[in-house]
């Protein structure tokens, strides 16, 4: 499939899933104002422009008993092309920390030091694959 669009970076092909009654973003190749995508299945397809930023909904403390570790997880809502797995960032008490996005669980996460207790300020931000940035999420967590 091939389409000429005004905003190729934020546009993508979507396939309609009649069982779920939803549209799902497909991959794409961008060449100037042209987007292309191959498919081996039939169905209903459309081109949409993703203008909705992802939304970080909350922060939760997760105890991982098997691993003997704790982490903070940040559930993320995204309507469109999906969260960019390399564009999730977080801070703990104002300092950048190693953060990652889990596309299967649809959350960002940071692992916590074992000896960390008390109240701590956290922030998180992410972008989707169309380049839309979330608002800065801010919270205080008690450990």
C-alpha angles and dihedrals in degrees: 000000000000133000137176110223138175095233109030095172092059097035128083143163115264128196122211116233106207093192094057094028091227140114119241126199117241127204120269145194116221124210110170106295094348126093122192135187133171123218136181096196132073126229143103115319134182140171116240132178114229108222097151116101120219117259125221102213105188146325125251132188111230123195113209102200094179091054097035090231141112130218141179116235125198114200110217129203115207128175111189135021096359135252117304102245091214096050106069113111133177142178131206115204090345096307124111113247133191106273134177139187120228107206093191093057094031094229140111118229145190127193116230128222111256095239098048115121139153129044121331136180115232132185131185137183135174143177132219125231090264090060098253111145124217122232114265107271113214130183145146117236128199116215 
